[in-house]
Amino acid sequence: ADYLNVDPLLGTNEDFEALCTAAQKYGIGIVLDGVFSHTGSDSRYFNREGRYGDSGAYRDPSSPYRSWYDFDPKYKGGYRSWWGFETLPEVNEETPSFVEFITGEGGVIDTWLRRGAAGFRLDVADELPDEFIEKVRAAVKRVSPEKFLLGEVWEDATTKFGFNKRRTYLLGKGLDSVMNYPFANAVIDFVRTANAEELRECVENIVEHYPRASLDTLMNHIGTHDTVRAITRLGRGDIGRPENGRDRGILTEEQYQKGVCLLKLASVLQFTLPGVPCVYYGDEVGLAGGEDPFNRACFPWGNENAELLCHYRTLGRIRKLCPAFIDGEFNCISSVLGCIAYERNSESGSALIIANANCHGIEYTVPERWRGATTLFGSAADGLNVPLGAYSAAILYK
């Protein structure tokens, strides 16, 4: 509705600045969602609903925002909209006045970063021209090279083809990193099917393809606001959309418990493979949900899954303890018979992660160099073997 001001329902611009200042004391950076492919129809720029009087591109042909949009009777509603949603009129990202408004001195990027934001996540980066993304990057880095620019890309961003050309996201003049959807799908599939070879292939492709700076900052999620909740996918599996309406993602008690079990294993991979573990709010306390909007339910205050929350807190402590999880080299030792084992190695320490996705327990014989290592997670090694229950993992540390 207004790119330069906080929604009054949430507070004021001063409240936002105070939030950023308070967060920094805890080592937290606030990254904003930059939605620049489209605006709202009920925005001061488009103003279809008339909230802003007679101004705006929809109501005033001479509006300074008119050139941002495509008006034509051939479009539903008389204007081009994002994926046909009339409440989301699409923007021409190459219009000079729009580009200047977003990326110029004192523009949208500049304003929010100087108010304290740590960076931006670009919504539907796939649908933004590379030249526009490069100008966004220039605006971000102009404030500080430490400000971060993340992109929403659903495929391998290094091989992505769009706008009839190879995209240039990660050639040093665009995004710093991206959301890691290939990772999310591979982890979910491994935990459900025990195909260790496919998980290894996916991770090694990611490690090989991505520039190191992008690899270490990949947004490693296993579910987002655009997907069915992770615990639902794991406990019930992917099912088709119901004939009437959208899938609510309701689980039976048996499905829920299965989802909890598999989510614990998936999260170990999420916290230990290259990239940054990004937990979609509620996953850490067992929040289930189907398709949008049922994957965006309120946080279940007072009804959290305490066992699952304790598990996530443990993984957070382990990640902080071992610097190798931040930028350590990835080395896969084995991937066979439903079990994958890999190392993360850095100068300050190393970790060995063993994940068993079978429905039965196994004993994993550790390499000789790992015998006598400290067990951080899972059953302790007896010097030679590590016992692993069904759908479980172990983390060793040196």
C-alpha positions in Angstrom: 0.0 0.0 0.0 2.8 2.4 0.9 6.4 1.4 0.3 7.8 4.1 2.6 5.7 3.6 5.7 4.9 0.9 8.2 1.3 -0.4 8.1 -0.4 1.5 10.9 -1.9 -1.8 12.1 1.7 -2.9 13.0 3.0 0.4 14.4 5.1 3.4 13.2 8.3 3.9 11.4 9.9 4.8 14.7 8.7 1.5 16.1 10.5 -0.3 13.3 13.7 1.6 14.0 13.4 0.7 17.7 12.8 -3.0 16.7 16.0 -3.0 14.6 18.0 -1.4 17.4 16.8 -3.9 20.0 17.3 -6.9 17.7 20.9 -5.9 17.0 21.7 -6.3 20.7 20.9 -10.0 20.3 22.8 -10.4 17.1 19.6 -10.4 15.0 19.2 -8.6 11.7 15.8 -7.7 10.3 15.5 -8.6 6.6 12.5 -7.1 4.8 10.5 -8.6 2.0 10.8 -6.4 -1.0 7.8 -6.9 -3.2 8.6 -5.0 -6.4 7.0 -7.1 -9.1 3.5 -5.7 -8.2 1.7 -3.3 -5.9 -1.6 -3.6 -4.2 -4.7 -2.4 -6.0 -5.6 -0.6 -2.7 -2.2 1.3 -2.7 -1.5 5.0 -3.0 0.1 4.2 -6.3 -2.8 2.4 -8.0 -5.8 3.4 -5.8 -8.5 1.3 -7.4 -10.6 1.3 -4.2 -10.3 5.1 -3.8 -8.8 5.1 -0.4 -6.5 8.0 -1.6 -9.1 10.2 -3.2 -8.9 10.7 -6.9 -5.2 10.2 -7.2 -3.3 7.0 -8.3 -2.8 5.3 -11.6 -6.2 3.7 -11.8 -8.2 6.9 -11.2 -6.0 9.6 -12.7 -4.6 9.1 -16.2 -2.1 11.9 -15.5 -0.9 10.3 -12.3 2.9 10.1 -12.0 2.4 6.4 -11.3 0.4 5.7 -14.5 3.5 4.6 -16.5 4.2 2.0 -13.8 1.3 -0.1 -15.0 -0.2 -1.6 -18.3 -3.7 -0.6 -18.9 -5.5 -2.4 -21.7 -9.0 -3.8 -22.2 -7.5 -7.2 -23.1 -6.6 -7.7 -19.5 -8.9 -8.9 -16.8 -10.1 -5.8 -15.0 -8.5 -3.6 -17.7 -5.0 -3.8 -16.5 -2.1 -6.3 -16.3 -2.0 -8.0 -12.9 0.3 -10.5 -11.2 -0.8 -14.0 -12.2 -4.3 -12.7 -12.9 -5.0 -11.5 -9.3 -6.8 -8.2 -9.8 -5.8 -7.0 -6.3 -2.1 -7.2 -7.4 -1.6 -4.9 -10.5 1.8 -5.7 -12.0 4.5 -3.1 -12.3 6.8 -2.4 -15.2 10.1 -2.8 -13.5 11.9 -1.0 -16.3 10.0 2.3 -16.0 12.7 4.9 -15.1 10.5 6.6 -12.5 9.7 3.3 -10.7 13.4 2.2 -10.8 14.4 5.5 -9.3 11.7 5.3 -6.7 12.9 1.9 -5.5 16.7 2.1 -6.0 17.6 5.8 -6.1 19.1 8.0 -3.4 16.4 8.4 -0.7 14.3 5.7 -2.4 12.6 2.6 -0.9 15.8 0.5 -0.4 17.8 3.4 0.9 15.1 4.5 3.3 14.6 1.1 5.0 18.2 0.2 5.3 19.0 3.6 6.9 16.1 2.9 9.3 18.0 -0.2 10.5 17.0 -3.1 8.2 19.8 -5.6 7.6 18.8 -6.3 4.0 16.1 -7.3 1.6 14.6 -10.6 0.3 13.3 -10.0 -3.2 9.9 -11.5 -3.8 9.5 -13.4 -7.1 13.1 -12.6 -8.1 12.4 -14.9 -11.1 10.1 -12.3 -12.5 12.3 -9.3 -12.0 14.7 -8.3 -14.8 18.4 -8.9 -14.1 19.1 -5.2 -14.7 16.6 -4.2 -12.0 18.1 -6.7 -9.5 21.5 -5.2 -10.2 20.2 -1.7 -9.4 18.6 -3.0 -6.2 22.0 -4.5 -5.3 23.8 -1.3 -6.0 21.3 0.5 -3.7 21.8 -2.1 -1.0 25.6 -2.0 -1.0 25.6 1.7 -1.3 24.4 1.9 2.3 26.8 -0.9 3.5 28.6 -3.9 1.9 27.3 -5.9 4.9 23.7 -5.4 4.0 22.2 -8.6 2.5 20.2 -9.3 -0.7 18.4 -12.6 -0.9 16.2 -13.7 -3.8 13.2 -16.0 -4.1 14.2 -18.5 -6.7 12.6 -21.9 -6.8 15.2 -23.7 -8.9 19.0 -23.8 -9.1 19.8 -20.1 -9.4 23.1 -20.8 -11.2 21.4 -22.6 -14.1 18.1 -20.7 -14.2 16.8 -19.7 -17.6 14.2 -17.0 -17.9 13.4 -13.9 -20.0 14.8 -16.0 -22.9 18.3 -16.0 -21.4 20.5 -17.4 -18.7 19.8 -15.5 -15.5 22.7 -13.6 -14.0 21.6 -13.8 -10.3 24.9 -14.9 -8.9 27.6 -13.5 -11.1 28.7 -10.9 -8.4 26.4 -8.1 -9.5 23.0 -9.4 -8.4 21.8 -11.4 -5.4 24.0 -12.4 -2.5 22.1 -15.7 -2.2 18.7 -17.3 -2.7 16.1 -19.4 -1.0 17.1 -23.1 -1.4 14.1 -24.9 -2.7 16.0 -27.8 -4.3 17.5 -28.4 -0.9 14.1 -28.4 0.8 12.6 -30.9 -1.7 15.7 -33.2 -1.5 15.6 -33.3 2.3 11.8 -34.0 2.4 12.2 -36.7 -0.2 15.1 -38.4 1.6 13.3 -38.5 5.0 10.2 -40.0 3.3 11.8 -42.4 0.8 15.2 -43.2 2.3 16.9 -42.5 -1.0 20.3 -41.5 0.2 21.9 -41.4 -3.2 19.5 -38.8 -4.5 20.1 -36.5 -1.5 23.8 -36.8 -2.0 23.5 -35.9 -5.7 21.4 -32.9 -4.9 23.7 -31.5 -2.2 26.8 -32.1 -4.2 25.3 -30.3 -7.2 24.5 -27.4 -4.9 28.0 -27.3 -3.5 29.5 -27.5 -7.0 27.3 -25.0 -8.6 27.0 -22.1 -6.1 29.7 -19.5 -5.5 31.1 -20.1 -2.0 29.7 -16.8 -0.5 26.3 -17.7 -1.8 26.6 -21.4 -0.7 27.4 -20.5 2.9 24.4 -18.1 3.1 21.7 -20.2 1.2 18.3 -20.0 2.9 18.0 -23.7 3.8 14.3 -24.1 4.6 12.1 -27.2 4.5 8.9 -25.3 4.1 7.7 -21.7 3.6 4.5 -19.6 3.4 4.2 -20.8 -0.2 4.2 -24.6 0.5 2.3 -27.1 2.6 3.7 -27.2 6.1 6.7 -29.5 6.5 5.1 -31.6 9.3 2.1 -32.1 7.1 4.1 -33.2 4.0 6.1 -35.6 6.2 3.2 -37.0 8.2 0.7 -37.4 5.5 2.5 -37.1 2.2 1.7 -34.9 -0.8 -1.9 -35.4 -1.9 -3.9 -33.8 -4.6 -6.0 -30.7 -4.1 -9.5 -31.5 -2.8 -12.3 -31.1 -5.4 -13.8 -28.3 -3.4 -11.5 -25.6 -2.1 -8.0 -25.9 -0.9 -6.3 -28.6 1.2 -6.4 -27.7 4.8 -3.7 -30.1 5.8 -5.6 -31.7 8.7 -3.7 -34.7 10.2 -4.8 -37.7 12.2 -3.0 -38.3 15.5 -1.0 -41.1 13.9 0.0 -38.8 10.9 1.0 -36.0 13.3 3.3 -38.3 15.4 4.9 -39.6 12.2 5.4 -36.0 11.0 7.1 -35.1 14.3 9.4 -38.1 14.0 10.4 -37.3 10.4 10.7 -33.6 11.1 13.3 -34.2 13.8 15.4 -36.1 11.2 14.8 -33.5 8.5 15.8 -30.6 10.8 19.2 -32.3 11.7 20.0 -32.2 8.0 18.7 -28.6 7.8 21.0 -27.4 10.6 24.1 -29.3 9.4 24.3 -29.1 5.6 25.9 -26.1 3.8 23.8 -23.0 4.1 21.8 -21.3 6.9 18.9 -23.1 8.6 15.8 -21.0 8.2 12.8 -22.3 10.3 9.4 -21.2 9.1 7.6 -19.9 12.2 5.6 -22.7 14.0 7.5 -25.6 12.5 9.7 -25.8 15.6 6.6 -26.3 17.8 4.7 -28.7 15.5 2.3 -26.4 13.6 0.6 -28.2 10.8 -1.2 -26.8 7.7 -2.1 -27.4 4.1 -2.1 -25.1 1.2 -2.0 -21.3 1.5 -3.7 -19.8 3.5 -3.9 -22.8 5.9 -0.1 -22.9 6.1 -0.1 -19.4 7.6 -2.1 -20.1 10.8 -1.4 -18.2 14.0 1.5 -19.3 16.2 0.0 -21.9 18.7 0.8 -20.0 21.9 0.2 -22.2 24.9 -0.2 -25.3 22.7 3.4 -25.8 21.6 5.0 -29.2 21.1 7.5 -29.0 23.9 9.5 -32.1 22.8 9.9 -30.7 19.3 10.9 -27.2 20.6 13.5 -28.8 22.8 14.9 -30.6 19.8 15.2 -27.4 17.8 16.9 -25.6 20.6 19.4 -28.4 20.9 20.2 -28.2 17.2 20.7 -24.4 17.6 23.2 -24.9 20.4 25.1 -27.5 18.5 25.3 -25.3 15.4 26.8 -22.5 17.6 29.2 -24.8 19.2 30.8 -26.1 16.0 32.1 -23.4 13.6 32.3 -25.9 10.8 28.6 -25.6 10.3 29.0 -22.0 9.4 31.5 -22.3 6.5 33.1 -25.8 6.7 33.8 -27.8 3.7 31.3 -30.5 2.8 32.5 -34.1 2.3 30.1 -37.0 1.8 31.5 -40.2 3.2 28.7 -42.6 2.2 25.1 -42.7 0.9 23.7 -46.1 0.7 20.8 -48.3 2.0 18.8 -45.3 3.4 21.7 -43.8 5.3 23.8 -40.8 4.5 27.0 -39.7 6.3 28.9 -36.6 5.7 31.6 -34.3 7.2 31.7 -30.6 7.7 35.4 -29.6 8.1 37.0 -26.3 9.1 40.3 -25.3 10.6 38.7 -24.9 14.0 36.9 -28.2 14.1 35.0 -30.9 12.3 31.6 -32.7 12.5 30.4 -36.0 11.3 26.7 -36.3 10.7 25.0 -39.7 10.2 21.3 -39.8 9.2 19.3 -43.0 9.0 16.0 -42.6 7.1 15.1 -46.3 7.4 12.1 -47.5 9.4 14.4 -49.8 11.3 17.5 -49.3 13.4 21.1 -49.7 12.1 24.6 -49.6 13.3 27.0 -47.4 11.4 30.7 -48.2 11.5 32.5 -44.9 11.8 35.7 -44.2 9.9 38.9 -44.8 11.9 39.7 -41.1 12.1 36.3 -40.5 13.9 36.8 -43.1 16.6 36.9 -41.5 20.0 35.1 -38.3 18.9 32.7 -36.5 21.1 29.0 -37.3 20.5 27.0 -34.1 20.3 23.7 -35.6 19.3 22.1 -39.1 19.2 23.4 -42.3 20.7 27.0 -42.3 21.8 29.5 -44.2 19.7 31.1 -47.2 21.4 34.4 -46.5 19.7 33.7 -48.4 16.5 29.9 -48.2 15.8 27.2 -45.7 16.2 23.7 -47.2 16.9 21.0 -45.3 15.1 17.3 -45.9 15.6 14.7 -45.7 12.9 14.5 -42.2 11.4 17.3 -40.9 13.6 20.7 -39.2 13.4 23.9 -38.7 15.3 26.4 -35.8 15.3 30.1 -36.4 16.3 32.5 -33.6 16.9 36.3 -33.1 16.9 
